[in-house]
Amino acid sequence: MGRGKIEIKRIENSSNRQVTYSKRRNGILKKAKEISVLCDARVSVIIFATSGKMHEFSSTSLVDILDQYHKLTGRRLWDAKHENLDNEINRVKKDNDNMQIELRHLKGEDISSLNYRELMILEDGLENGLTSIRDKQNEFMRMMRKKIVQTQGMEEEQEQLNCQLRQLEIASMNRNMGEIGEVFEQTRGNHEYQMPFAFRVQPMQPNLQERF
């Protein structure tokens, strides 16, 4: 006894709906793989779940299948804006490939395919680059020498300032000593010189003072 036919409509129960989606999705992808192998067909299947998760199978490049679809149906799956963006991406990829080739040439790699004129252009470019590098090195060396000279000049100036400061200190000390000497001479001329009280010898015992 075979299974009865079910009514094709949305399954209301979320759990049953998810189970049915998983089973039938796997069945569709399996059938797509089988027909691509058995019949040498070009098949591409893309399935989106309600959650947004994508499942896909493509027997060949999806871009090639879409291009063939465009040619056969005349329908465009994206507008001119997307097409321009795709062209820009292709242009950037091409420029990147060309830059990679030029970089290998500058390293001396893969130059066997270059003709004489291309080799001359490559040589001129290398010489110009070498000249720029040397100019930059010379500029850097000039800056370093300038900094060294400035540093030496500052050190010499600092040494001169220190020397002047020492001379001023010595002159100030001499001037102070001279003033003290003048005051001392004036004091000796006006008064009889006596040893300051602080420097008088005091007897160690009071009784010794009575004997003298």
mmCIF file of the C-alpha atoms, coordinates in Angstrom:
data_MODEL
# 
_entry.id   MODEL 
# 
loop_
_atom_site.group_PDB 
_atom_site.id 
_atom_site.type_symbol 
_atom_site.label_atom_id 
_atom_site.label_alt_id 
_atom_site.label_comp_id 
_atom_site.label_asym_id 
_atom_site.label_entity_id 
_atom_site.label_seq_id 
_atom_site.pdbx_PDB_ins_code 
_atom_site.Cartn_x 
_atom_site.Cartn_y 
_atom_site.Cartn_z 
_atom_site.occupancy 
_atom_site.B_iso_or_equiv 
_atom_site.pdbx_formal_charge 
_atom_site.auth_seq_id 
_atom_site.auth_comp_id 
_atom_site.auth_asym_id 
_atom_site.auth_atom_id 
_atom_site.pdbx_PDB_model_num 
ATOM 1   C CA . MET A 1 1   ? 0.000   0.000   0.000   1.00 0.00 ? 1   MET A CA 1 
ATOM 2   C CA . GLY A 1 2   ? 1.646   3.284   -1.125  1.00 0.00 ? 2   GLY A CA 1 
ATOM 3   C CA . ARG A 1 3   ? 1.715   6.551   0.674   1.00 0.00 ? 3   ARG A CA 1 
ATOM 4   C CA . GLY A 1 4   ? -1.151  8.861   0.159   1.00 0.00 ? 4   GLY A CA 1 
ATOM 5   C CA . LYS A 1 5   ? -0.655  12.171  -1.552  1.00 0.00 ? 5   LYS A CA 1 
ATOM 6   C CA . ILE A 1 6   ? -0.217  15.154  0.711   1.00 0.00 ? 6   ILE A CA 1 
ATOM 7   C CA . GLU A 1 7   ? -1.660  18.558  0.061   1.00 0.00 ? 7   GLU A CA 1 
ATOM 8   C CA . ILE A 1 8   ? 0.965   21.004  -1.174  1.00 0.00 ? 8   ILE A CA 1 
ATOM 9   C CA . LYS A 1 9   ? 0.612   23.960  1.150   1.00 0.00 ? 9   LYS A CA 1 
ATOM 10  C CA . ARG A 1 10  ? 2.594   25.687  3.845   1.00 0.00 ? 10  ARG A CA 1 
ATOM 11  C CA . ILE A 1 11  ? 3.269   23.504  6.860   1.00 0.00 ? 11  ILE A CA 1 
ATOM 12  C CA . GLU A 1 12  ? 2.090   25.404  9.904   1.00 0.00 ? 12  GLU A CA 1 
ATOM 13  C CA . ASN A 1 13  ? 4.038   23.467  12.529  1.00 0.00 ? 13  ASN A CA 1 
ATOM 14  C CA . SER A 1 14  ? 7.567   24.942  12.601  1.00 0.00 ? 14  SER A CA 1 
ATOM 15  C CA . SER A 1 15  ? 9.263   21.705  13.673  1.00 0.00 ? 15  SER A CA 1 
ATOM 16  C CA . ASN A 1 16  ? 7.583   19.662  10.946  1.00 0.00 ? 16  ASN A CA 1 
ATOM 17  C CA . ARG A 1 17  ? 8.340   22.408  8.442   1.00 0.00 ? 17  ARG A CA 1 
ATOM 18  C CA . GLN A 1 18  ? 12.052  22.362  9.323   1.00 0.00 ? 18  GLN A CA 1 
ATOM 19  C CA . VAL A 1 19  ? 12.252  18.565  9.080   1.00 0.00 ? 19  VAL A CA 1 
ATOM 20  C CA . THR A 1 20  ? 10.523  18.573  5.709   1.00 0.00 ? 20  THR A CA 1 
ATOM 21  C CA . TYR A 1 21  ? 12.782  21.353  4.427   1.00 0.00 ? 21  TYR A CA 1 
ATOM 22  C CA . SER A 1 22  ? 15.919  19.466  5.458   1.00 0.00 ? 22  SER A CA 1 
ATOM 23  C CA . LYS A 1 23  ? 14.791  16.211  3.820   1.00 0.00 ? 23  LYS A CA 1 
ATOM 24  C CA . ARG A 1 24  ? 13.606  17.743  0.545   1.00 0.00 ? 24  ARG A CA 1 
ATOM 25  C CA . ARG A 1 25  ? 16.622  20.046  0.305   1.00 0.00 ? 25  ARG A CA 1 
ATOM 26  C CA . ASN A 1 26  ? 18.970  17.115  0.556   1.00 0.00 ? 26  ASN A CA 1 
ATOM 27  C CA . GLY A 1 27  ? 16.869  15.265  -1.997  1.00 0.00 ? 27  GLY A CA 1 
ATOM 28  C CA . ILE A 1 28  ? 16.999  18.141  -4.495  1.00 0.00 ? 28  ILE A CA 1 
ATOM 29  C CA . LEU A 1 29  ? 20.765  18.559  -4.136  1.00 0.00 ? 29  LEU A CA 1 
ATOM 30  C CA . LYS A 1 30  ? 21.219  14.799  -4.512  1.00 0.00 ? 30  LYS A CA 1 
ATOM 31  C CA . LYS A 1 31  ? 19.106  14.715  -7.687  1.00 0.00 ? 31  LYS A CA 1 
ATOM 32  C CA . ALA A 1 32  ? 21.078  17.702  -9.077  1.00 0.00 ? 32  ALA A CA 1 
ATOM 33  C CA . LYS A 1 33  ? 24.373  15.865  -8.522  1.00 0.00 ? 33  LYS A CA 1 
ATOM 34  C CA . GLU A 1 34  ? 22.993  12.669  -10.077 1.00 0.00 ? 34  GLU A CA 1 
ATOM 35  C CA . ILE A 1 35  ? 21.665  14.320  -13.232 1.00 0.00 ? 35  ILE A CA 1 
ATOM 36  C CA . SER A 1 36  ? 24.921  16.229  -13.713 1.00 0.00 ? 36  SER A CA 1 
ATOM 37  C CA . VAL A 1 37  ? 26.896  12.983  -13.573 1.00 0.00 ? 37  VAL A CA 1 
ATOM 38  C CA . LEU A 1 38  ? 24.516  10.667  -15.410 1.00 0.00 ? 38  LEU A CA 1 
ATOM 39  C CA . CYS A 1 39  ? 23.556  13.054  -18.189 1.00 0.00 ? 39  CYS A CA 1 
ATOM 40  C CA . ASP A 1 40  ? 26.630  15.302  -18.308 1.00 0.00 ? 40  ASP A CA 1 
ATOM 41  C CA . ALA A 1 41  ? 24.335  18.241  -17.679 1.00 0.00 ? 41  ALA A CA 1 
ATOM 42  C CA . ARG A 1 42  ? 25.366  21.629  -16.343 1.00 0.00 ? 42  ARG A CA 1 
ATOM 43  C CA . VAL A 1 43  ? 23.359  22.136  -13.189 1.00 0.00 ? 43  VAL A CA 1 
ATOM 44  C CA . SER A 1 44  ? 23.326  24.851  -10.586 1.00 0.00 ? 44  SER A CA 1 
ATOM 45  C CA . VAL A 1 45  ? 21.021  24.912  -7.569  1.00 0.00 ? 45  VAL A CA 1 
ATOM 46  C CA . ILE A 1 46  ? 20.807  27.591  -4.867  1.00 0.00 ? 46  ILE A CA 1 
ATOM 47  C CA . ILE A 1 47  ? 18.448  27.215  -1.896  1.00 0.00 ? 47  ILE A CA 1 
ATOM 48  C CA . PHE A 1 48  ? 17.797  29.763  0.862   1.00 0.00 ? 48  PHE A CA 1 
ATOM 49  C CA . ALA A 1 49  ? 16.125  28.736  4.083   1.00 0.00 ? 49  ALA A CA 1 
ATOM 50  C CA . THR A 1 50  ? 13.721  31.032  5.926   1.00 0.00 ? 50  THR A CA 1 
ATOM 51  C CA . SER A 1 51  ? 16.580  31.770  8.336   1.00 0.00 ? 51  SER A CA 1 
ATOM 52  C CA . GLY A 1 52  ? 18.647  33.097  5.426   1.00 0.00 ? 52  GLY A CA 1 
ATOM 53  C CA . LYS A 1 53  ? 21.123  30.216  5.378   1.00 0.00 ? 53  LYS A CA 1 
ATOM 54  C CA . MET A 1 54  ? 22.185  29.231  1.878   1.00 0.00 ? 54  MET A CA 1 
ATOM 55  C CA . HIS A 1 55  ? 22.789  25.805  0.383   1.00 0.00 ? 55  HIS A CA 1 
ATOM 56  C CA . GLU A 1 56  ? 24.095  25.382  -3.138  1.00 0.00 ? 56  GLU A CA 1 
ATOM 57  C CA . PHE A 1 57  ? 25.380  22.960  -5.714  1.00 0.00 ? 57  PHE A CA 1 
ATOM 58  C CA . SER A 1 58  ? 26.942  23.797  -9.060  1.00 0.00 ? 58  SER A CA 1 
ATOM 59  C CA . SER A 1 59  ? 28.408  21.270  -11.454 1.00 0.00 ? 59  SER A CA 1 
ATOM 60  C CA . THR A 1 60  ? 30.519  24.000  -13.053 1.00 0.00 ? 60  THR A CA 1 
ATOM 61  C CA . SER A 1 61  ? 31.329  27.673  -12.535 1.00 0.00 ? 61  SER A CA 1 
ATOM 62  C CA . LEU A 1 62  ? 28.197  29.568  -11.580 1.00 0.00 ? 62  LEU A CA 1 
ATOM 63  C CA . VAL A 1 63  ? 29.427  32.594  -13.526 1.00 0.00 ? 63  VAL A CA 1 
ATOM 64  C CA . ASP A 1 64  ? 29.656  30.532  -16.714 1.00 0.00 ? 64  ASP A CA 1 
ATOM 65  C CA . ILE A 1 65  ? 26.141  29.202  -16.201 1.00 0.00 ? 65  ILE A CA 1 
ATOM 66  C CA . LEU A 1 66  ? 24.812  32.737  -15.654 1.00 0.00 ? 66  LEU A CA 1 
ATOM 67  C CA . ASP A 1 67  ? 26.587  33.993  -18.770 1.00 0.00 ? 67  ASP A CA 1 
ATOM 68  C CA . GLN A 1 68  ? 25.032  31.207  -20.827 1.00 0.00 ? 68  GLN A CA 1 
ATOM 69  C CA . TYR A 1 69  ? 21.654  32.010  -19.275 1.00 0.00 ? 69  TYR A CA 1 
ATOM 70  C CA . HIS A 1 70  ? 22.054  35.650  -20.317 1.00 0.00 ? 70  HIS A CA 1 
ATOM 71  C CA . LYS A 1 71  ? 22.930  34.696  -23.871 1.00 0.00 ? 71  LYS A CA 1 
ATOM 72  C CA . LEU A 1 72  ? 20.036  32.244  -24.290 1.00 0.00 ? 72  LEU A CA 1 
ATOM 73  C CA . THR A 1 73  ? 17.300  34.268  -22.588 1.00 0.00 ? 73  THR A CA 1 
ATOM 74  C CA . GLY A 1 74  ? 18.483  37.820  -23.112 1.00 0.00 ? 74  GLY A CA 1 
ATOM 75  C CA . ARG A 1 75  ? 17.625  38.575  -19.492 1.00 0.00 ? 75  ARG A CA 1 
ATOM 76  C CA . ARG A 1 76  ? 19.980  40.437  -17.196 1.00 0.00 ? 76  ARG A CA 1 
ATOM 77  C CA . LEU A 1 77  ? 20.134  39.302  -13.603 1.00 0.00 ? 77  LEU A CA 1 
ATOM 78  C CA . TRP A 1 78  ? 21.830  42.518  -12.459 1.00 0.00 ? 78  TRP A CA 1 
ATOM 79  C CA . ASP A 1 79  ? 21.551  46.136  -13.510 1.00 0.00 ? 79  ASP A CA 1 
ATOM 80  C CA . ALA A 1 80  ? 24.134  48.406  -15.130 1.00 0.00 ? 80  ALA A CA 1 
ATOM 81  C CA . LYS A 1 81  ? 25.442  49.521  -11.727 1.00 0.00 ? 81  LYS A CA 1 
ATOM 82  C CA . HIS A 1 82  ? 26.361  45.958  -10.775 1.00 0.00 ? 82  HIS A CA 1 
ATOM 83  C CA . GLU A 1 83  ? 27.839  45.368  -14.207 1.00 0.00 ? 83  GLU A CA 1 
ATOM 84  C CA . ASN A 1 84  ? 30.031  48.467  -13.884 1.00 0.00 ? 84  ASN A CA 1 
ATOM 85  C CA . LEU A 1 85  ? 31.125  47.258  -10.470 1.00 0.00 ? 85  LEU A CA 1 
ATOM 86  C CA . ASP A 1 86  ? 32.035  43.890  -11.936 1.00 0.00 ? 86  ASP A CA 1 
ATOM 87  C CA . ASN A 1 87  ? 34.027  45.614  -14.689 1.00 0.00 ? 87  ASN A CA 1 
ATOM 88  C CA . GLU A 1 88  ? 35.845  47.703  -12.107 1.00 0.00 ? 88  GLU A CA 1 
ATOM 89  C CA . ILE A 1 89  ? 36.738  44.586  -10.122 1.00 0.00 ? 89  ILE A CA 1 
ATOM 90  C CA . ASN A 1 90  ? 38.097  42.941  -13.257 1.00 0.00 ? 90  ASN A CA 1 
ATOM 91  C CA . ARG A 1 91  ? 40.124  46.071  -14.063 1.00 0.00 ? 91  ARG A CA 1 
ATOM 92  C CA . VAL A 1 92  ? 41.645  46.154  -10.576 1.00 0.00 ? 92  VAL A CA 1 
ATOM 93  C CA . LYS A 1 93  ? 42.536  42.460  -10.814 1.00 0.00 ? 93  LYS A CA 1 
ATOM 94  C CA . LYS A 1 94  ? 44.191  43.050  -14.176 1.00 0.00 ? 94  LYS A CA 1 
ATOM 95  C CA . ASP A 1 95  ? 46.173  46.029  -12.852 1.00 0.00 ? 95  ASP A CA 1 
ATOM 96  C CA . ASN A 1 96  ? 47.274  43.945  -9.873  1.00 0.00 ? 96  ASN A CA 1 
ATOM 97  C CA . ASP A 1 97  ? 48.456  41.148  -12.174 1.00 0.00 ? 97  ASP A CA 1 
ATOM 98  C CA . ASN A 1 98  ? 50.421  43.637  -14.275 1.00 0.00 ? 98  ASN A CA 1 
ATOM 99  C CA . MET A 1 99  ? 52.031  45.104  -11.167 1.00 0.00 ? 99  MET A CA 1 
ATOM 100 C CA . GLN A 1 100 ? 53.028  41.634  -10.004 1.00 0.00 ? 100 GLN A CA 1 
ATOM 101 C CA . ILE A 1 101 ? 54.655  40.989  -13.385 1.00 0.00 ? 101 ILE A CA 1 
ATOM 102 C CA . GLU A 1 102 ? 56.517  44.322  -13.265 1.00 0.00 ? 102 GLU A CA 1 
ATOM 103 C CA . LEU A 1 103 ? 57.706  43.560  -9.734  1.00 0.00 ? 103 LEU A CA 1 
ATOM 104 C CA . ARG A 1 104 ? 59.127  40.213  -10.844 1.00 0.00 ? 104 ARG A CA 1 
ATOM 105 C CA . HIS A 1 105 ? 60.866  41.945  -13.746 1.00 0.00 ? 105 HIS A CA 1 
ATOM 106 C CA . LEU A 1 106 ? 62.414  44.479  -11.370 1.00 0.00 ? 106 LEU A CA 1 
ATOM 107 C CA . LYS A 1 107 ? 63.740  41.557  -9.311  1.00 0.00 ? 107 LYS A CA 1 
ATOM 108 C CA . GLY A 1 108 ? 65.302  40.099  -12.444 1.00 0.00 ? 108 GLY A CA 1 
ATOM 109 C CA . GLU A 1 109 ? 62.742  37.286  -12.663 1.00 0.00 ? 109 GLU A CA 1 
ATOM 110 C CA . ASP A 1 110 ? 60.832  36.134  -15.761 1.00 0.00 ? 110 ASP A CA 1 
ATOM 111 C CA . ILE A 1 111 ? 62.768  38.452  -18.096 1.00 0.00 ? 111 ILE A CA 1 
ATOM 112 C CA . SER A 1 112 ? 63.523  35.835  -20.744 1.00 0.00 ? 112 SER A CA 1 
ATOM 113 C CA . SER A 1 113 ? 60.301  36.703  -22.559 1.00 0.00 ? 113 SER A CA 1 
ATOM 114 C CA . LEU A 1 114 ? 61.168  40.419  -22.817 1.00 0.00 ? 114 LEU A CA 1 
ATOM 115 C CA . ASN A 1 115 ? 62.471  41.850  -26.093 1.00 0.00 ? 115 ASN A CA 1 
ATOM 116 C CA . TYR A 1 116 ? 65.370  44.284  -26.437 1.00 0.00 ? 116 TYR A CA 1 
ATOM 117 C CA . ARG A 1 117 ? 63.227  47.416  -26.210 1.00 0.00 ? 117 ARG A CA 1 
ATOM 118 C CA . GLU A 1 118 ? 61.437  46.181  -23.091 1.00 0.00 ? 118 GLU A CA 1 
ATOM 119 C CA . LEU A 1 119 ? 64.789  45.344  -21.510 1.00 0.00 ? 119 LEU A CA 1 
ATOM 120 C CA . MET A 1 120 ? 66.057  48.861  -22.263 1.00 0.00 ? 120 MET A CA 1 
ATOM 121 C CA . ILE A 1 121 ? 62.950  50.376  -20.656 1.00 0.00 ? 121 ILE A CA 1 
ATOM 122 C CA . LEU A 1 122 ? 63.442  48.135  -17.624 1.00 0.00 ? 122 LEU A CA 1 
ATOM 123 C CA . GLU A 1 123 ? 67.106  49.163  -17.361 1.00 0.00 ? 123 GLU A CA 1 
ATOM 124 C CA . ASP A 1 124 ? 66.208  52.875  -17.552 1.00 0.00 ? 124 ASP A CA 1 
ATOM 125 C CA . GLY A 1 125 ? 63.645  52.400  -14.814 1.00 0.00 ? 125 GLY A CA 1 
ATOM 126 C CA . LEU A 1 126 ? 66.145  50.664  -12.566 1.00 0.00 ? 126 LEU A CA 1 
ATOM 127 C CA . GLU A 1 127 ? 68.758  53.377  -13.139 1.00 0.00 ? 127 GLU A CA 1 
ATOM 128 C CA . ASN A 1 128 ? 66.229  56.122  -12.357 1.00 0.00 ? 128 ASN A CA 1 
ATOM 129 C CA . GLY A 1 129 ? 65.224  54.298  -9.192  1.00 0.00 ? 129 GLY A CA 1 
ATOM 130 C CA . LEU A 1 130 ? 68.851  53.878  -8.156  1.00 0.00 ? 130 LEU A CA 1 
ATOM 131 C CA . THR A 1 131 ? 69.494  57.598  -8.748  1.00 0.00 ? 131 THR A CA 1 
ATOM 132 C CA . SER A 1 132 ? 66.506  58.508  -6.576  1.00 0.00 ? 132 SER A CA 1 
ATOM 133 C CA . ILE A 1 133 ? 67.723  56.217  -3.813  1.00 0.00 ? 133 ILE A CA 1 
ATOM 134 C CA . ARG A 1 134 ? 71.216  57.740  -3.886  1.00 0.00 ? 134 ARG A CA 1 
ATOM 135 C CA . ASP A 1 135 ? 69.783  61.267  -3.810  1.00 0.00 ? 135 ASP A CA 1 
ATOM 136 C CA . LYS A 1 136 ? 67.708  60.324  -0.780  1.00 0.00 ? 136 LYS A CA 1 
ATOM 137 C CA . GLN A 1 137 ? 70.756  58.812  0.925   1.00 0.00 ? 137 GLN A CA 1 
ATOM 138 C CA . ASN A 1 138 ? 72.826  61.946  0.251   1.00 0.00 ? 138 ASN A CA 1 
ATOM 139 C CA . GLU A 1 139 ? 70.047  64.130  1.631   1.00 0.00 ? 139 GLU A CA 1 
ATOM 140 C CA . PHE A 1 140 ? 69.895  61.982  4.737   1.00 0.00 ? 140 PHE A CA 1 
ATOM 141 C CA . MET A 1 141 ? 73.674  62.203  5.204   1.00 0.00 ? 141 MET A CA 1 
ATOM 142 C CA . ARG A 1 142 ? 73.587  66.006  4.823   1.00 0.00 ? 142 ARG A CA 1 
ATOM 143 C CA . MET A 1 143 ? 70.917  66.229  7.489   1.00 0.00 ? 143 MET A CA 1 
ATOM 144 C CA . MET A 1 144 ? 72.943  64.020  9.829   1.00 0.00 ? 144 MET A CA 1 
ATOM 145 C CA . ARG A 1 145 ? 76.094  66.120  9.329   1.00 0.00 ? 145 ARG A CA 1 
ATOM 146 C CA . LYS A 1 146 ? 74.102  69.295  9.954   1.00 0.00 ? 146 LYS A CA 1 
ATOM 147 C CA . LYS A 1 147 ? 72.760  67.881  13.208  1.00 0.00 ? 147 LYS A CA 1 
ATOM 148 C CA . ILE A 1 148 ? 76.255  66.812  14.281  1.00 0.00 ? 148 ILE A CA 1 
ATOM 149 C CA . VAL A 1 149 ? 77.653  70.301  13.588  1.00 0.00 ? 149 VAL A CA 1 
ATOM 150 C CA . GLN A 1 150 ? 74.803  71.898  15.493  1.00 0.00 ? 150 GLN A CA 1 
ATOM 151 C CA . THR A 1 151 ? 75.399  69.572  18.428  1.00 0.00 ? 151 THR A CA 1 
ATOM 152 C CA . GLN A 1 152 ? 79.132  70.310  18.466  1.00 0.00 ? 152 GLN A CA 1 
ATOM 153 C CA . GLY A 1 153 ? 78.422  74.050  18.299  1.00 0.00 ? 153 GLY A CA 1 
ATOM 154 C CA . MET A 1 154 ? 76.055  73.793  21.246  1.00 0.00 ? 154 MET A CA 1 
ATOM 155 C CA . GLU A 1 155 ? 78.659  71.841  23.240  1.00 0.00 ? 155 GLU A CA 1 
ATOM 156 C CA . GLU A 1 156 ? 81.351  74.455  22.513  1.00 0.00 ? 156 GLU A CA 1 
ATOM 157 C CA . GLU A 1 157 ? 78.976  77.258  23.451  1.00 0.00 ? 157 GLU A CA 1 
ATOM 158 C CA . GLN A 1 158 ? 78.108  75.448  26.680  1.00 0.00 ? 158 GLN A CA 1 
ATOM 159 C CA . GLU A 1 159 ? 81.814  75.020  27.488  1.00 0.00 ? 159 GLU A CA 1 
ATOM 160 C CA . GLN A 1 160 ? 82.433  78.738  26.888  1.00 0.00 ? 160 GLN A CA 1 
ATOM 161 C CA . LEU A 1 161 ? 79.546  79.656  29.166  1.00 0.00 ? 161 LEU A CA 1 
ATOM 162 C CA . ASN A 1 162 ? 80.891  77.348  31.882  1.00 0.00 ? 162 ASN A CA 1 
ATOM 163 C CA . CYS A 1 163 ? 84.353  78.913  31.541  1.00 0.00 ? 163 CYS A CA 1 
ATOM 164 C CA . GLN A 1 164 ? 82.926  82.433  31.808  1.00 0.00 ? 164 GLN A CA 1 
ATOM 165 C CA . LEU A 1 165 ? 80.915  81.373  34.847  1.00 0.00 ? 165 LEU A CA 1 
ATOM 166 C CA . ARG A 1 166 ? 84.047  80.018  36.556  1.00 0.00 ? 166 ARG A CA 1 
ATOM 167 C CA . GLN A 1 167 ? 85.930  83.237  35.805  1.00 0.00 ? 167 GLN A CA 1 
ATOM 168 C CA . LEU A 1 168 ? 83.096  85.304  37.287  1.00 0.00 ? 168 LEU A CA 1 
ATOM 169 C CA . GLU A 1 169 ? 83.072  83.144  40.403  1.00 0.00 ? 169 GLU A CA 1 
ATOM 170 C CA . ILE A 1 170 ? 86.867  83.524  40.833  1.00 0.00 ? 170 ILE A CA 1 
ATOM 171 C CA . ALA A 1 171 ? 86.671  87.300  40.293  1.00 0.00 ? 171 ALA A CA 1 
ATOM 172 C CA . SER A 1 172 ? 83.847  87.549  42.808  1.00 0.00 ? 172 SER A CA 1 
ATOM 173 C CA . MET A 1 173 ? 85.857  85.570  45.392  1.00 0.00 ? 173 MET A CA 1 
ATOM 174 C CA . ASN A 1 174 ? 88.955  87.745  44.840  1.00 0.00 ? 174 ASN A CA 1 
ATOM 175 C CA . ARG A 1 175 ? 86.901  90.899  45.185  1.00 0.00 ? 175 ARG A CA 1 
ATOM 176 C CA . ASN A 1 176 ? 85.352  89.673  48.431  1.00 0.00 ? 176 ASN A CA 1 
ATOM 177 C CA . MET A 1 177 ? 88.773  88.725  49.831  1.00 0.00 ? 177 MET A CA 1 
ATOM 178 C CA . GLY A 1 178 ? 90.137  92.132  48.909  1.00 0.00 ? 178 GLY A CA 1 
ATOM 179 C CA . GLU A 1 179 ? 87.301  93.900  50.699  1.00 0.00 ? 179 GLU A CA 1 
ATOM 180 C CA . ILE A 1 180 ? 87.832  91.778  53.804  1.00 0.00 ? 180 ILE A CA 1 
ATOM 181 C CA . GLY A 1 181 ? 91.562  92.590  53.776  1.00 0.00 ? 181 GLY A CA 1 
ATOM 182 C CA . GLU A 1 182 ? 90.903  96.336  53.523  1.00 0.00 ? 182 GLU A CA 1 
ATOM 183 C CA . VAL A 1 183 ? 88.496  96.224  56.444  1.00 0.00 ? 183 VAL A CA 1 
ATOM 184 C CA . PHE A 1 184 ? 91.052  94.270  58.464  1.00 0.00 ? 184 PHE A CA 1 
ATOM 185 C CA . GLU A 1 185 ? 93.870  96.783  57.740  1.00 0.00 ? 185 GLU A CA 1 
ATOM 186 C CA . GLN A 1 186 ? 91.640  99.711  58.675  1.00 0.00 ? 186 GLN A CA 1 
ATOM 187 C CA . THR A 1 187 ? 90.772  98.034  61.943  1.00 0.00 ? 187 THR A CA 1 
ATOM 188 C CA . ARG A 1 188 ? 94.453  97.471  62.801  1.00 0.00 ? 188 ARG A CA 1 
ATOM 189 C CA . GLY A 1 189 ? 95.292  101.114 62.075  1.00 0.00 ? 189 GLY A CA 1 
ATOM 190 C CA . ASN A 1 190 ? 92.549  102.538 64.294  1.00 0.00 ? 190 ASN A CA 1 
ATOM 191 C CA . HIS A 1 191 ? 92.740  100.124 67.222  1.00 0.00 ? 191 HIS A CA 1 
ATOM 192 C CA . GLU A 1 192 ? 95.321  98.057  68.900  1.00 0.00 ? 192 GLU A CA 1 
ATOM 193 C CA . TYR A 1 193 ? 95.051  94.584  67.618  1.00 0.00 ? 193 TYR A CA 1 
ATOM 194 C CA . GLN A 1 194 ? 93.867  92.068  70.190  1.00 0.00 ? 194 GLN A CA 1 
ATOM 195 C CA . MET A 1 195 ? 93.202  88.451  69.704  1.00 0.00 ? 195 MET A CA 1 
ATOM 196 C CA . PRO A 1 196 ? 89.495  87.850  69.696  1.00 0.00 ? 196 PRO A CA 1 
ATOM 197 C CA . PHE A 1 197 ? 88.053  86.539  72.909  1.00 0.00 ? 197 PHE A CA 1 
ATOM 198 C CA . ALA A 1 198 ? 87.077  83.308  71.223  1.00 0.00 ? 198 ALA A CA 1 
ATOM 199 C CA . PHE A 1 199 ? 90.745  82.517  70.521  1.00 0.00 ? 199 PHE A CA 1 
ATOM 200 C CA . ARG A 1 200 ? 92.158  83.288  74.053  1.00 0.00 ? 200 ARG A CA 1 
ATOM 201 C CA . VAL A 1 201 ? 93.702  80.325  75.811  1.00 0.00 ? 201 VAL A CA 1 
ATOM 202 C CA . GLN A 1 202 ? 91.754  79.460  78.934  1.00 0.00 ? 202 GLN A CA 1 
ATOM 203 C CA . PRO A 1 203 ? 93.396  77.398  81.716  1.00 0.00 ? 203 PRO A CA 1 
ATOM 204 C CA . MET A 1 204 ? 92.068  73.948  82.252  1.00 0.00 ? 204 MET A CA 1 
ATOM 205 C CA . GLN A 1 205 ? 91.964  74.494  86.070  1.00 0.00 ? 205 GLN A CA 1 
ATOM 206 C CA . PRO A 1 206 ? 90.916  77.749  87.811  1.00 0.00 ? 206 PRO A CA 1 
ATOM 207 C CA . ASN A 1 207 ? 93.609  77.462  90.505  1.00 0.00 ? 207 ASN A CA 1 
ATOM 208 C CA . LEU A 1 208 ? 96.412  77.715  87.954  1.00 0.00 ? 208 LEU A CA 1 
ATOM 209 C CA . GLN A 1 209 ? 95.340  81.250  87.114  1.00 0.00 ? 209 GLN A CA 1 
ATOM 210 C CA . GLU A 1 210 ? 96.089  82.453  90.694  1.00 0.00 ? 210 GLU A CA 1 
ATOM 211 C CA . ARG A 1 211 ? 99.745  81.274  90.501  1.00 0.00 ? 211 ARG A CA 1 
ATOM 212 C CA . PHE A 1 212 ? 100.624 83.604  87.646  1.00 0.00 ? 212 PHE A CA 1 
# 
